[in-house]
Amino acid sequence: MARLALQRAIAPQWIDEVFAEHRQRQYPRELLFSTVVELMTLVSLGLSPSLHAAATQTKPLPVSLAALYEKVNRTEPAILRALVQGSAQRLEPVLAALREQRGAALPGHALVVYEPDLGLVTDLVAIEDAHAQERSAMAPLIECAGAGELWLADRNFCTGTILQGWHQAQACFIVREHGRNSPALASSGPWVDGERIETAQVREQRIDLKAGFVWRRIELTLDKPTEAGDTVILLWSNLPAAVGAHEIARLYRKRWRIEGMFQRFESVLHSEIRTLGHPRAALLGFTVAVLAYNVLATLKRSVEAAHAAADETGAAPPDVSTYYLAVQIRSQYEGMLIALPPNEWSHWSDATPDVITGKLLELARCVDPIQVRTRTRGPKTRKPAPYVEGAVARAHHSTARLLKRAKGGTS
């Protein structure tokens, strides 16, 4: 299933076409960019410990290792964004069909757009300067905003340029208020109490901006303070009045799904490859890890849809863990490639989404959902660490003697 989804998401011919369309100074010559992405995928999925190992363990490279690293270090940010956008577009029809079935160093950072309904990362803007402000890279994302979309963002993005850009694109937004960077107000209306939600009391007011826009401000008085100690959260939105303040508050709570996505992302993939310190090389490694995450999201949806359809008891579909999916892939992927070489997969690159979906569901029915289901655990209890003298903390102990002493023996 992973190999099939990878063939759809990052088909070699398509990757080379993306490279040719978006490259500025780079050129292919002997080493195709699809080969670079293929090697980096092996590292991101944990199938190879480093790019060097991947290059030496797979088919012979047409260039030297130095030339490989030079190409990786010169990967242009425009190519990275095109890869994420295009890969999500290639997987989106598959996931749409599945949804119907289901019922260290600082080498750079990135702005990531996550579509929670699909479970896909749909856009990425690579930022080479690790100390650059994220807001400085928002222009491409504002330009691609579409009518009817809803954008959720934290307080770092509560600026006039960003909010007005979304509004003028006829997109809606829910953004947490920033104490200093929020747009200037001309006036504000009286507070109107709203419905209570699970964790807070809600009210809202009308706000008139000096720029001429009329939006809404929603206040959440929390039952329990946040980890940062905040007891009140303020949200800005341009959603129509038909959407109640309590609904806006609940929608904003879902913004934390992107935090959950990053937790899953970091737990199963190698997105920060320690041996790649050059900013463009590190960003390429992160981008390929994003592509791999989208493939895992597709497999997760496939297994859940297949076993939900097979269950006639009406029970809820299994909640599949991306972590255990990745464990299964790592344990079997290399052996499968020996049994089924790359030429066995080439015809899947151009298969229609319906054909891909059907094959994924067929394979997913063979997966034991018990082996890949999410394991639940109770809430963690935080215990304050007691003070310990430095000499005690640095002391060495024999484990065997401690165990013997615990059983009542003598040391």
N, C-alpha and C positions, 0 to 999 in steps of 0.2 A: 504493500500500500504506500509506503514512504517513497519507494523508487518511482512508482507510477505518478504520485502527486508531484514529486520533484521534476519529473519529465514534463509535466504540464506547466508547473510554475516557473521553471527556469530552463526551458529547452535551449540547448546550445545554439542552434541557428538563430533563435529569437534574441538571445543575449548578444550575439555578434551583431545583429541588426540594430539593437539598442546602442551598442558601442559606436557603430558607424554613424548613427544619426546624431548622437549627443557629444561625441568627442570633440575637443577643441584643438589640442596639440598632440595628443597621442595618436599612434598609428598601429595597426595590427602586425604587419610583416610576418615573421615566422611563428610568433606566439599569439594564438587567438585569445581574446578576452574570456570566452566561454571556458577555456582551459583553466584560467586563473580562478574564475568563480567556482568551478568544479573542485579544484584543490582546496580552496578556502572553505567550501561546504563540508569537506571531510573533517576539517579542523573544528568548525563551528558545531558540528554534530557530535564531536568527541570521538570520531572514528580514527583520528590521527592526532598525535600530541602537538604537532607544530606544522607550519607551512613547509619547512625544510623536509620533515619526515614524509609529509604527503607527496612532495615532489619526487623524492627518491624511492618511495615504495610503490608508486603507481607506474603507468606506462612511461617510457623514456620521453623526456622533454626535448623539443626541437631547439631549445636554447639553453644557455648556462643558467645556473642558479642565481648568479649575479644579475643576469638579464631579467629573470623572473621577479626578483625583489625590486629591481628598478621600475618595472612595469607596475607592480603593486603600489610602490611609493608615489607614483605619479597619477594614480586614479583620480579622475576629476569629479567634484561633487555633483555636477549635473548628471553624470552617468549613474551615480548612486541613487539619486531621486527617481530617475526614469526606471531603474530596476525595480524599486519598491512599488511605484505606481503601476507599472505594467504587470508585475507579478500578481498584485492584488486584483487587477482587472481580469487576468487570466483565470484566477481561482474563484472570483466572485460568482460567476454563473454556476459553478459546481456547488458552492455553498448555498446558493439560492435554491437549487434543486434539492439539496439535502434538507434544507429548512422545511420545504414543502413535504418531504417524506417524513420528517420528524414530528411534525406536530410538536589604582597604582599611579602610573604617570598620567598626565592630563594631555593626551595627544589630540583632543577634540571632543565635541559632543554633538548631539543631534536633537532636532525637534521632531517628535513622532506623533502622527495622527492615528488614533485607534478607533475602529468602528465596532462598538461592542455588540451590535446585533448580529454581525457576521463573525466576530471574533478575529478580525484581520487587521493588521497594520496596513493602512491604505496609502500613506504618504510619509515622506521623510525628507528633511532638509539638513544636510550635513554642514557642520560648523567647524572649520579647521582650528580656529583660535579657541582654546579651552576656556579662556577668561572673557570671551565675548558674551555680551548680554543676549539671552535667547530672543528677546523682543526684536533685536536688530535683524533677525532672519525670518520674521513673520511675513514679509511682503509676498513671497511666492504662495503662501498658504491663503492669504487674503484674496489674492487674485483668482485662486481656484475655487473659492467658496461659491456654492450654487444656491439658487432660490429654493426655499423650503427646507434647507438643512438646519440642524440645531448643533451649535458648537458649544462645548463645555470646557472651561479653562479655569485655572487657578488665578489668584490675585495678581500674579506677575504680568498677566496679559490684560489687565484692566486699564487700558490707555485709550485716549481719544482716537488715535489713528487706527488701532485694531478694531475697536467696537464700531466706529463709524464705517470702516471698510466692510465689515460683515453686514451691517444694516443696509448700506447702499447696494450690496450684492443681493439683497432680499433674503438673506440668511438670518436665522434667529440665534441668540446667544444667551447663555447663563454664565456669568463670570463673577467670581468673588471680588468684593470691593477692596481696593488697595488704599491704604491710608494716605499716601502722598501722590501717587501717579494717576489716580482716578481723574477723569475729565471734570472740568469746572462746571458748577451748577449755577443757573440763573435763579432758580427758586425750587422749592419742594413743597408738596402738599401735605395734608394731615395724615397721620398714621391711621390705617384701618385694620382692625383685628381680623385675622383669618382663622382657618381651621388649624387645629393642633395636629402635628405629625407624631411619629413614634418617639422621637428623641428631643422634640423642641416645640415651643410655642411660636406661632408664625403671625406676622403682620406685614403690611406693605404700605408704600406711599408712592405717589407720582413724583417724578423728578423731571425738571425742565433744564436742559443743558444750554449753555451759552452759545453752542454751535447750532441751536435751533431744533434739536431732537427732543422728543418726549418719550421717556422710558419709565421703567418701574424699578423700585428698590424694595427688596424683601429682607426682612429682619428675622433671624432665627435666634431665640433665646434658649440656649441649650440646657437640658436637664443636668448634664455632666460636662465639665470643661474639657476642651481638647487637650492633647498632649502638650501643646504649647501654652496651655492655661487660658485660652479664649473661652469666654462664656457667651459671647454674642457674635454671630456671623452675619454679614451683610452681603446680599447678592444683587447684581444688576442684570436686568433682562429686558429685551424688546419683544418678548412673546405677547400675543394678543390677550385682551382681557378675558377671553373665553377659557384661557388656561389659568386656573386658580393659583394663588400664591403657594398653597400647600402642595400643589402638583409640581410647581417649579422647585420647591425645596426638596421634594422627593427625587426629582430628576437630577438635581445637583449632587445628591448623595451617591448617584451612580457614577459620578466622575471618578470615584475611587477605584472603579473597575480597571482603569488604566494602571493604577498602582499594583493591582492584583496581576495584571498582565505582565508587568515588569518583574514581579516576584517569580511568576512561572517562567518567564524568559530567562532570568538569571539562574534559576535552579536546574534547568535542563540543557542550556546551551553555553558555549564558550564564546561570548560576545567580546570579551576583552582579552585578546591574545597577547600575552606578555612579551613575546619575542618581536612584536610589531610596534615600534615606538614612533615611527614616522606618522604624522597626523593623517595623511591620506590613506596610508596602509591600514592604520587602526580603524578608520571610518569604513573602509572596504570590509574589514573583518566584521564590524558591527552590522553593516548592511546585509551581508550574507547571512548572519545569524538571524536577522529579521525575516529574510526570505525563508529560512528553515523553520522559524516559528510559525509563519503562515501555513507552511506545509503541515506541521503538527496540529494546528488549529483545524485544518481540513480533515485530518485523520480522526481527531477527537469527535468532530461533528458526524463523521461517517459511522464510527462505531456506535455512538449514541443513537443515531437514526436507525441503523440496522437492527439493533437489539430492542429498540422501542417498538418497531414494526413487528418483530417476532414475538413480543410478549403479549399474550392474549388475556392476561389477568387484569389488565388495566393499570398495572403498577407504573410508577414514574420511571422514565428511562434512566439508565445508569449514568452517574456523573463520572466521566472518564478523566483521568489524570494525565496531563501532558508529560509529567515526570516519568510515570511508569510506561507510557508509550515510548518515550525516548530510551528507557532502559531496554525495552524489548527490541527496539531497532538496533541499538548498539550491539546487542548480543547475537544478532542473526544477520545483520546487513552484509558483512564481509563474505560470509559463506554463500549468501544468495548471489552476490556478484560473481563468484566463481562458477556457480551453477548456471547463471543466466548472464552472459556477457553483455556489454553495452549495446551491441547491434540488435539484441532481442527487444530493446525498448524504444528504438527510434520511431516506430510507427505511431506511438502514443503521443508524440509531440503535437500532431495536428488533429488528434481525435476531438470530436465535438464534446461539449460539456455533458450532454446527456449520456454519451457512451462512457466517459470518464466516471460519471456519477454511478452508473449501473455497475461498472467493474469494482469501484470502491465499496459499494454496498455488498456486492457478492463476496469480496474478500473479507469485509468487516464481519460478516456473519460467521466466519471461521475463527474470529478472535474470541477468546474467553473473557467476558467483561469483568469477571472476578479478578483476573490478573492485572487489569489496567484501571480498576475503579479507584476513585479518590478515597483515601483513608481519613476518617474524621478523628479528631482528638479533642479532649476537653480543654477549657481555657487555662492558659498558663497563670500560675500564681507567682507573683514577684516577691522574692524574699531579699531583704536588704543584706548585703554582704558585710559580715562582721569585720571589725578591724583585726588584723593579724600582724604581729611583729615581723619585720623583714627577715630576721634570722630564721623564724619559723617557716615563713613562706618559701624560703630558698632551701630548706632542709630536704635531704633525700631519705626515702624510706624503702624498705624491702616489702614488696607486695605480698610475697609468700609469708613473711613474718606477721604482717598485719592480719592476713586471713587466718593464720594459725591462732593468733591472739584472740580474734573475734570468736573462734570456736571454743575458746577456753583453754587452749594449749599455752605453752611457754615459748618465748622467743629466744 
